[in-house]
Amino acid sequence: MKHQSGDGLDIIEKYDTFGDYIYKKLQEIPREHGILKARAINLIEEQPQLFYTAIRSEQISRLHIADAGLDSIRHMLRRLARHQTDIYVTNKETGKRVKKKGKFLLDQKAHLHASMILVEVGKMLGATIKNKERKSNKR
């Protein structure tokens, strides 16, 4: 269902695009990073509630809380994009197993794409905040 621009719910539609994309990527994170993976999924899944509460409220502070939620998600994505898995390989000369860095928990392409969608969501939220502040100042 399409929402009218400016009703705030278009933010949630755009955010859902992000959520659908990043959820698939997060499912690829190995089990040994389950706590970090679960935390990322929780942040992402809790965000729509922040949006709905903020959009339906007349309190600008709730919009800022939703914006802070986006910041937390961005931070988590950066962490996932910096963190590499550990892999163990056998050294051919010594025959001993050696720990090396493997792939990133979130590859750079996925991080960039997800971040670009979040930028759009953030701009939409910022416009909503400015609109509510403008209306509030007229009272």
GROMACS elastic network, one bead per residue, 0.5 to 0.9 nm:
[ bonds ]
;  ai    aj funct       b0    kb
    1    13     6  0.88870   500
    2     5     6  0.89912   500
    2     9     6  0.87256   500
    2    10     6  0.75076   500
    2    13     6  0.80442   500
    3     6     6  0.85362   500
    3     7     6  0.70604   500
    3     8     6  0.82891   500
    3     9     6  0.61357   500
    3    10     6  0.57309   500
    3    13     6  0.83523   500
    4     7     6  0.57575   500
    4     8     6  0.81989   500
    4     9     6  0.77580   500
    4    10     6  0.70528   500
    5     8     6  0.71565   500
    5     9     6  0.79475   500
    5    10     6  0.62165   500
    6     9     6  0.77842   500
    6    10     6  0.73718   500
    6    11     6  0.89729   500
    6   124     6  0.88070   500
    6   127     6  0.87415   500
    6   128     6  0.72162   500
    6   131     6  0.89721   500
    7    10     6  0.69737   500
    7    11     6  0.88072   500
    7    55     6  0.80215   500
    7   128     6  0.86834   500
    8    11     6  0.56551   500
    8    12     6  0.75102   500
    8    51     6  0.82971   500
    8    52     6  0.85073   500
    8    55     6  0.59067   500
    8    56     6  0.86853   500
    8   124     6  0.82051   500
    8   125     6  0.78380   500
    8   128     6  0.68853   500
    9    12     6  0.51602   500
    9    13     6  0.66197   500
    9    14     6  0.88821   500
    9    51     6  0.83073   500
    9    52     6  0.78593   500
    9    55     6  0.76464   500
   10    13     6  0.50201   500
   10    14     6  0.63122   500
   10    15     6  0.84966   500
   10   124     6  0.82646   500
   11    14     6  0.52336   500
   11    15     6  0.60457   500
   11    16     6  0.85647   500
   11    51     6  0.79426   500
   11   120     6  0.87775   500
   11   121     6  0.59056   500
   11   122     6  0.85598   500
   11   124     6  0.62028   500
   11   125     6  0.67993   500
   12    16     6  0.59868   500
   12    17     6  0.86820   500
   12    48     6  0.65734   500
   12    51     6  0.70852   500
   12    52     6  0.81577   500
   12   121     6  0.82022   500
   13    16     6  0.50862   500
   13    17     6  0.66519   500
   14    17     6  0.52013   500
   14    18     6  0.67565   500
   14    19     6  0.88689   500
   14   117     6  0.75462   500
   14   118     6  0.84952   500
   14   120     6  0.77923   500
   14   121     6  0.62743   500
   15    18     6  0.50256   500
   15    19     6  0.61375   500
   15    20     6  0.86151   500
   15    47     6  0.87873   500
   15    48     6  0.78680   500
   15   117     6  0.76149   500
   15   118     6  0.72400   500
   15   120     6  0.88297   500
   15   121     6  0.62151   500
   16    20     6  0.59394   500
   16    21     6  0.83937   500
   16    48     6  0.85135   500
   17    20     6  0.53606   500
   17    21     6  0.62961   500
   17    22     6  0.86975   500
   17   117     6  0.77281   500
   18    21     6  0.52260   500
   18    22     6  0.60408   500
   18    23     6  0.83482   500
   18   113     6  0.88504   500
   18   114     6  0.61128   500
   18   115     6  0.86532   500
   18   117     6  0.59538   500
   18   118     6  0.69411   500
   18   121     6  0.88928   500
   19    22     6  0.53245   500
   19    23     6  0.57908   500
   19    24     6  0.86483   500
   19    44     6  0.67482   500
   19    45     6  0.77913   500
   19   114     6  0.87228   500
   20    23     6  0.55267   500
   20    24     6  0.68255   500
   21    24     6  0.58231   500
   21    25     6  0.68947   500
   21   110     6  0.87249   500
   21   113     6  0.89705   500
   21   114     6  0.73533   500
   22    26     6  0.60964   500
   22    27     6  0.86660   500
   22    41     6  0.89679   500
   22    44     6  0.88090   500
   22   110     6  0.77514   500
   22   111     6  0.87077   500
   22   114     6  0.65792   500
   23    26     6  0.50835   500
   23    27     6  0.63402   500
   23    41     6  0.71459   500
   23    44     6  0.84363   500
   24    27     6  0.53123   500
   24    28     6  0.71127   500
   25    28     6  0.55090   500
   25    29     6  0.74751   500
   25   105     6  0.89500   500
   25   106     6  0.71192   500
   25   107     6  0.88367   500
   25   110     6  0.74774   500
   26    29     6  0.55097   500
   26    37     6  0.65371   500
   26    38     6  0.89701   500
   26    40     6  0.79657   500
   26    41     6  0.74875   500
   26   105     6  0.80617   500
   26   106     6  0.74325   500
   27    30     6  0.80631   500
   27    37     6  0.79639   500
   28    31     6  0.89072   500
   28   105     6  0.79466   500
   28   106     6  0.85405   500
   29    32     6  0.83990   500
   29    33     6  0.67839   500
   29    34     6  0.76729   500
   29    37     6  0.67508   500
   29   104     6  0.89480   500
   29   105     6  0.56600   500
   29   106     6  0.76431   500
   30    33     6  0.57819   500
   30    34     6  0.70635   500
   30    37     6  0.85847   500
   30    85     6  0.81574   500
   30   105     6  0.78782   500
   31    34     6  0.50088   500
   31    35     6  0.87096   500
   31    37     6  0.84839   500
   32    35     6  0.81009   500
   32    85     6  0.89411   500
   33    36     6  0.56058   500
   33    37     6  0.61589   500
   33    38     6  0.86574   500
   33    85     6  0.84677   500
   33   105     6  0.85818   500
   34    38     6  0.58993   500
   34    39     6  0.84469   500
   35    38     6  0.51312   500
   35    39     6  0.61446   500
   35    40     6  0.86202   500
   36    39     6  0.51078   500
   36    40     6  0.61952   500
   36    41     6  0.86662   500
   36    76     6  0.87154   500
   36    80     6  0.83046   500
   37    40     6  0.51671   500
   37    41     6  0.62322   500
   37    42     6  0.85998   500
   37    80     6  0.87017   500
   38    41     6  0.51148   500
   38    42     6  0.60424   500
   38    43     6  0.86123   500
   39    42     6  0.50717   500
   39    43     6  0.62036   500
   39    44     6  0.86297   500
   39    76     6  0.85560   500
   40    43     6  0.52369   500
   40    44     6  0.62642   500
   40    45     6  0.86188   500
   40    73     6  0.72751   500
   40    76     6  0.63245   500
   40    77     6  0.78802   500
   40    80     6  0.88343   500
   41    44     6  0.51063   500
   41    45     6  0.59943   500
   41    46     6  0.84759   500
   42    45     6  0.50896   500
   42    46     6  0.59308   500
   42    47     6  0.85817   500
   43    46     6  0.52839   500
   43    47     6  0.63503   500
   43    69     6  0.76308   500
   43    70     6  0.88466   500
   43    72     6  0.75246   500
   43    73     6  0.63087   500
   43    76     6  0.85730   500
   44    47     6  0.55350   500
   44    48     6  0.79949   500
   44    69     6  0.87625   500
   44    70     6  0.86571   500
   44    73     6  0.66442   500
   45    48     6  0.67080   500
   45    49     6  0.82135   500
   46    49     6  0.57107   500
   46    50     6  0.69267   500
   46    69     6  0.86240   500
   47    50     6  0.51127   500
   47    51     6  0.64172   500
   47    52     6  0.88234   500
   47    66     6  0.70465   500
   47    69     6  0.63806   500
   47    70     6  0.74587   500
   47    73     6  0.87451   500
   48    52     6  0.61302   500
   48    53     6  0.84988   500
   48    66     6  0.86183   500
   49    52     6  0.51189   500
   49    53     6  0.60235   500
   49    54     6  0.83865   500
   49    66     6  0.87147   500
   50    53     6  0.52489   500
   50    54     6  0.60105   500
   50    55     6  0.84719   500
   50    62     6  0.76039   500
   50    63     6  0.79790   500
   50    65     6  0.72334   500
   50    66     6  0.50818   500
   50    67     6  0.87805   500
   50    69     6  0.76200   500
   51    54     6  0.51189   500
   51    55     6  0.58915   500
   51    56     6  0.84265   500
   51    62     6  0.84058   500
   51    63     6  0.73185   500
   51    65     6  0.88967   500
   51    66     6  0.57731   500
   51    67     6  0.87240   500
   51   125     6  0.88656   500
   52    55     6  0.51966   500
   52    56     6  0.60381   500
   52    57     6  0.83654   500
   53    56     6  0.54439   500
   53    57     6  0.60511   500
   53    62     6  0.71440   500
   53    63     6  0.83825   500
   53    66     6  0.86363   500
   54    57     6  0.51404   500
   54    58     6  0.76478   500
   54    59     6  0.71085   500
   54    60     6  0.74909   500
   54    61     6  0.80384   500
   54    64     6  0.83035   500
   54    65     6  0.79283   500
   54    66     6  0.68167   500
   55    58     6  0.76814   500
   55    59     6  0.87986   500
   55    62     6  0.81585   500
   55    63     6  0.71301   500
   55   128     6  0.85306   500
   56    59     6  0.88116   500
   57    60     6  0.78217   500
   57    62     6  0.73070   500
   57    63     6  0.85579   500
   58    61     6  0.88797   500
   58    62     6  0.83924   500
   58   132     6  0.79570   500
   58   136     6  0.89716   500
   59    62     6  0.56388   500
   59    63     6  0.72764   500
   59   132     6  0.86814   500
   60    63     6  0.51893   500
   60    64     6  0.65800   500
   60    65     6  0.88404   500
   60   129     6  0.67141   500
   60   132     6  0.68039   500
   60   133     6  0.70630   500
   60   136     6  0.88001   500
   61    64     6  0.50118   500
   61    65     6  0.62939   500
   61    66     6  0.87664   500
   62    66     6  0.62892   500
   62    67     6  0.85674   500
   63    66     6  0.50517   500
   63    67     6  0.62258   500
   63    68     6  0.86503   500
   63   125     6  0.75908   500
   63   126     6  0.87052   500
   63   128     6  0.81847   500
   63   129     6  0.64196   500
   64    68     6  0.61333   500
   64    69     6  0.85680   500
   64   125     6  0.89877   500
   64   126     6  0.89879   500
   64   129     6  0.77489   500
   65    69     6  0.62709   500
   65    70     6  0.88227   500
   66    70     6  0.65461   500
   66    71     6  0.88502   500
   66   125     6  0.84030   500
   67    70     6  0.51169   500
   67    71     6  0.64878   500
   67    72     6  0.88621   500
   67   122     6  0.71211   500
   67   125     6  0.71674   500
   67   126     6  0.80714   500
   68    72     6  0.63386   500
   68    73     6  0.87371   500
   69    72     6  0.50537   500
   69    73     6  0.63721   500
   69    74     6  0.87097   500
   70    73     6  0.50489   500
   70    74     6  0.61944   500
   70    75     6  0.85878   500
   70   118     6  0.75675   500
   70   121     6  0.86533   500
   70   122     6  0.73815   500
   71    74     6  0.50348   500
   71    75     6  0.61492   500
   71    76     6  0.86351   500
   72    75     6  0.50473   500
   72    76     6  0.62301   500
   72    77     6  0.87004   500
   73    76     6  0.50388   500
   73    77     6  0.62143   500
   73    78     6  0.86647   500
   73   118     6  0.89625   500
   74    77     6  0.51110   500
   74    78     6  0.62698   500
   74    79     6  0.87091   500
   74   115     6  0.71187   500
   74   118     6  0.78884   500
   75    78     6  0.51494   500
   75    79     6  0.63179   500
   75    80     6  0.87442   500
   76    79     6  0.50504   500
   76    80     6  0.62152   500
   76    81     6  0.85747   500
   77    80     6  0.50871   500
   77    81     6  0.60775   500
   77    82     6  0.86393   500
   77   106     6  0.75100   500
   77   111     6  0.65794   500
   77   114     6  0.84076   500
   77   115     6  0.80247   500
   78    81     6  0.50332   500
   78    82     6  0.62077   500
   78    83     6  0.86452   500
   78   106     6  0.86444   500
   78   111     6  0.75157   500
   79    82     6  0.51798   500
   79    83     6  0.60663   500
   79   105     6  0.87532   500
   79   106     6  0.87140   500
   80    83     6  0.52703   500
   80    84     6  0.80046   500
   80   104     6  0.71182   500
   80   105     6  0.52372   500
   80   106     6  0.52600   500
   80   107     6  0.83299   500
   80   111     6  0.84834   500
   81    84     6  0.78892   500
   81   104     6  0.59438   500
   81   105     6  0.60720   500
   81   107     6  0.59570   500
   81   108     6  0.62810   500
   81   110     6  0.87270   500
   81   111     6  0.64235   500
   82   104     6  0.65961   500
   82   105     6  0.77059   500
   82   106     6  0.78950   500
   82   107     6  0.88340   500
   82   108     6  0.88919   500
   83   103     6  0.84844   500
   83   104     6  0.56073   500
   83   105     6  0.59768   500
   83   106     6  0.79756   500
   84   101     6  0.59977   500
   84   102     6  0.57262   500
   84   103     6  0.53905   500
   84   105     6  0.58056   500
   84   106     6  0.85733   500
   85   100     6  0.85379   500
   85   101     6  0.59216   500
   85   103     6  0.57308   500
   85   104     6  0.62097   500
   85   105     6  0.66657   500
   86    99     6  0.64122   500
   86   100     6  0.56977   500
   86   102     6  0.52937   500
   86   103     6  0.80892   500
   87    98     6  0.82447   500
   87    99     6  0.57025   500
   87   100     6  0.53136   500
   87   101     6  0.59595   500
   87   102     6  0.54728   500
   87   103     6  0.87614   500
   88    97     6  0.60742   500
   88    98     6  0.54006   500
   88   100     6  0.60599   500
   88   101     6  0.85039   500
   88   102     6  0.88397   500
   89    96     6  0.82202   500
   89    97     6  0.53859   500
   89    98     6  0.53702   500
   89    99     6  0.65509   500
   89   100     6  0.73431   500
   90    93     6  0.87361   500
   90    94     6  0.80891   500
   90    95     6  0.57239   500
   90    96     6  0.54572   500
   90    98     6  0.59944   500
   90    99     6  0.88235   500
   91    94     6  0.55471   500
   91    95     6  0.50706   500
   91    96     6  0.54670   500
   91    97     6  0.60894   500
   91    98     6  0.65013   500
   92    95     6  0.54051   500
   92    96     6  0.79044   500
   93    96     6  0.82629   500
   94    97     6  0.86062   500
  101   104     6  0.86432   500
  103   106     6  0.82929   500
  103   107     6  0.76379   500
  104   107     6  0.55071   500
  104   108     6  0.80766   500
  106   109     6  0.83755   500
  106   110     6  0.65250   500
  106   111     6  0.63333   500
  107   110     6  0.54649   500
  107   111     6  0.61890   500
  107   112     6  0.87122   500
  108   112     6  0.60551   500
  108   113     6  0.85690   500
  109   112     6  0.51930   500
  109   113     6  0.61989   500
  109   114     6  0.85846   500
  110   113     6  0.51409   500
  110   114     6  0.59837   500
  110   115     6  0.83162   500
  111   114     6  0.52762   500
  111   115     6  0.59264   500
  111   116     6  0.85310   500
  112   115     6  0.50846   500
  112   116     6  0.61347   500
  112   117     6  0.87950   500
  113   116     6  0.51962   500
  113   117     6  0.65307   500
  113   118     6  0.88091   500
  114   117     6  0.52650   500
  114   118     6  0.63173   500
  114   119     6  0.87448   500
  115   119     6  0.61557   500
  115   120     6  0.87876   500
  116   119     6  0.50550   500
  116   120     6  0.65962   500
  116   121     6  0.88553   500
  117   120     6  0.52231   500
  117   121     6  0.64117   500
  117   122     6  0.86814   500
  118   122     6  0.59623   500
  118   123     6  0.85002   500
  119   123     6  0.61605   500
  119   124     6  0.86332   500
  120   123     6  0.51104   500
  120   124     6  0.62646   500
  120   125     6  0.86157   500
  121   124     6  0.51371   500
  121   125     6  0.61611   500
  121   126     6  0.85225   500
  122   125     6  0.50067   500
  122   126     6  0.59436   500
  122   127     6  0.85432   500
  123   127     6  0.61716   500
  123   128     6  0.86049   500
  124   127     6  0.51676   500
  124   128     6  0.63206   500
  124   129     6  0.87271   500
  125   129     6  0.61821   500
  125   130     6  0.86675   500
  126   129     6  0.50244   500
  126   130     6  0.62243   500
  126   131     6  0.85576   500
  127   130     6  0.50974   500
  127   131     6  0.60667   500
  127   132     6  0.86065   500
  128   131     6  0.50403   500
  128   132     6  0.61558   500
  128   133     6  0.85104   500
  129   132     6  0.52086   500
  129   133     6  0.60620   500
  129   134     6  0.85176   500
  130   133     6  0.50222   500
  130   134     6  0.60103   500
  130   135     6  0.85660   500
  131   134     6  0.51140   500
  131   135     6  0.62506   500
  131   136     6  0.85505   500
  132   135     6  0.50769   500
  132   136     6  0.59860   500
  132   137     6  0.85734   500
  133   137     6  0.60829   500
  133   138     6  0.86868   500
  134   137     6  0.52187   500
  134   138     6  0.64675   500
  135   138     6  0.52743   500
  135   139     6  0.68924   500
  136   139     6  0.55671   500
